[in-house]
Amino acid sequence: CVGLFSPWQGVRFLAEAFVLLHQRLPDARLVLVGDGEDAPVARAVIERAGAIEAAHFTGLVPRGEAPRYTAAADVLVSPHADVHRFIGSPIKLFEYMAAGKPIVATRVGQIAEILTDESTALLVAPEDPEAMAAALWRLHHDRELGRRLGTAAQHEAEQRHSWDARLASLLDGPA
């Protein structure tokens, strides 16, 4: 997961999901790239569960380094919390999609409008660590599903969400 870990980003729910996953899959690893007020909360959840050795907190990294982390990941996660009238920038989603990796995301706001469950990502209910852990478990055991999701997301990012696609839609005018 890459981001500035504000409460609405839901990183604490990802930490809880990771703990559940790690109990079933001890080789699982979590990398949190970024920082914010919920980073210590996520760290505490993982420490209490005795899984801190399986988690890596990078802190803030230069923007240009983030793609190296997404490229190294097996799965990218967007764990946003259920916030009334959620409005967030979808740029991280577009970056995740462009990476061609499977995505697990919560079904909130624009996330559910940009990603399609079972087609470009696995979408789960927000603030549901069990569902998130189950989606991660599923991707671990079904590598073909992960490949298919990542490929479809990457294709959609190129066709609908790239700067070139956006410019073309603006030049074409309203439909």
C-alpha positions in Angstrom: 0.0 0.0 0.0 1.3 3.4 -1.0 0.0 6.6 0.5 -0.3 9.3 3.2 -1.9 7.3 5.9 -4.7 9.5 7.1 -7.6 7.8 8.9 -9.8 7.8 5.8 -7.2 5.8 3.9 -8.0 2.8 6.1 -4.4 1.5 6.6 -5.4 0.3 10.1 -7.9 -2.1 8.4 -5.2 -3.3 6.1 -3.0 -4.0 9.1 -5.9 -6.0 10.7 -6.3 -7.9 7.4 -2.6 -8.6 7.2 -2.6 -10.0 10.7 -5.4 -12.4 9.7 -3.6 -13.3 6.5 -0.3 -13.8 8.2 -1.9 -16.2 10.7 -2.9 -18.5 7.8 0.1 -17.7 5.5 3.2 -17.1 7.7 5.3 -16.2 4.6 3.1 -13.2 3.8 4.8 -9.8 3.9 3.3 -6.3 4.1 5.0 -3.2 2.8 3.5 0.2 3.7 5.1 2.9 1.7 4.3 6.3 3.2 3.5 7.8 6.5 0.7 9.7 8.4 -1.2 9.7 11.6 -2.5 6.1 11.1 0.9 4.6 10.5 1.6 4.2 14.2 -1.9 2.6 14.6 -1.1 0.1 11.8 2.3 -0.7 13.4 0.7 -1.2 16.8 -1.9 -3.6 15.4 0.8 -5.7 13.7 3.1 -5.6 16.8 0.3 -6.7 19.1 -0.3 -9.7 16.8 3.4 -10.6 16.8 3.8 -10.1 13.1 6.0 -7.0 13.0 8.9 -9.0 11.5 6.7 -9.6 8.5 5.9 -5.9 7.9 8.1 -3.1 6.5 7.2 0.5 7.0 9.3 2.6 4.6 8.1 6.0 5.8 7.9 8.7 3.2 9.8 8.1 0.0 10.5 10.4 -2.9 7.6 10.3 -5.4 9.9 8.8 -8.0 10.7 5.8 -5.9 7.1 4.7 -5.4 6.8 2.9 -8.7 9.7 0.6 -7.7 7.7 -0.6 -4.7 4.5 -1.1 -6.8 6.6 -3.1 -9.3 8.0 -5.3 -6.6 4.5 -6.1 -5.0 2.5 -9.2 -5.7 -0.7 -7.4 -4.8 -1.6 -3.7 -4.5 -4.1 -2.6 -1.9 -6.3 0.5 -1.6 -8.0 0.0 1.8 -10.0 3.2 2.2 -12.4 3.6 5.1 -16.1 4.2 4.8 -16.3 8.0 5.0 -19.6 9.8 4.3 -19.4 11.4 0.9 -15.9 10.0 0.2 -14.1 12.0 -2.4 -10.5 11.1 -3.1 -8.1 11.5 -5.9 -8.0 8.4 -8.0 -4.4 9.0 -9.1 -3.1 6.2 -6.9 -5.7 3.8 -8.4 -4.5 4.8 -11.9 -0.9 4.2 -10.9 -1.9 0.8 -9.4 -3.8 -0.1 -12.6 -0.9 0.9 -14.8 1.5 -1.4 -12.8 -0.4 -4.4 -14.1 -0.6 -6.0 -10.7 -3.7 -7.4 -9.0 -5.6 -4.9 -6.9 -7.7 -5.4 -3.7 -9.7 -2.2 -2.9 -12.6 -1.2 -0.8 -15.9 -0.4 -2.5 -16.2 3.3 -1.7 -16.7 6.5 -3.7 -14.8 6.7 -7.0 -13.0 3.5 -6.3 -16.1 1.5 -7.1 -16.6 3.6 -10.2 -13.1 3.1 -11.6 -12.5 -0.5 -10.6 -14.8 -3.4 -11.5 -15.1 -6.3 -9.1 -13.8 -9.6 -10.6 -12.7 -7.8 -13.7 -10.0 -5.2 -12.8 -9.8 -5.8 -9.1 -11.3 -7.6 -6.1 -13.5 -5.1 -4.3 -14.4 -5.6 -0.7 -16.6 -3.8 1.8 -14.8 -1.0 3.6 -13.6 -1.5 7.2 -13.9 -5.3 6.8 -10.5 -6.8 7.5 -11.9 -10.4 7.1 -13.1 -9.7 3.6 -9.8 -8.0 2.7 -7.8 -10.9 4.1 -10.0 -13.4 2.2 -9.4 -11.5 -1.1 -5.6 -11.5 -0.5 -5.7 -15.2 0.4 -7.7 -15.8 -2.8 -5.1 -14.0 -4.9 -2.3 -16.0 -3.3 -3.9 -19.2 -4.2 -5.2 -18.2 -7.7 -2.3 -16.7 -9.5 -4.1 -16.9 -12.8 -6.9 -14.7 -11.4 -4.3 -12.2 -10.2 -2.6 -12.1 -13.7 -6.0 -11.6 -15.4 -7.0 -8.8 -13.0 -3.7 -7.1 -13.4 -3.7 -7.3 -17.2 -7.3 -6.0 -17.4 -6.6 -3.1 -15.1 -3.5 -2.2 -17.0 -5.4 -2.3 -20.3 -8.2 -0.1 -18.9 -5.7 2.4 -17.4 -4.1 2.7 -20.9 -7.4 2.9 -22.8 -9.5 5.1 -20.4 -7.4 6.7 -17.8 -4.1 7.7 -19.4 -3.2 11.3 -20.0 -3.5 10.6 -23.8 -7.0 9.1 -23.3 -8.1 12.0 -21.2 -6.8 14.5 -23.7 -8.6 12.7 -26.5 -11.9 12.8 -24.6 -11.5 16.5 -24.0 -10.8 17.2 -27.6 -13.7 15.1 -28.7 -16.0 17.2 -26.6 -19.2 16.0 -24.9 -20.8 12.8 -26.2 
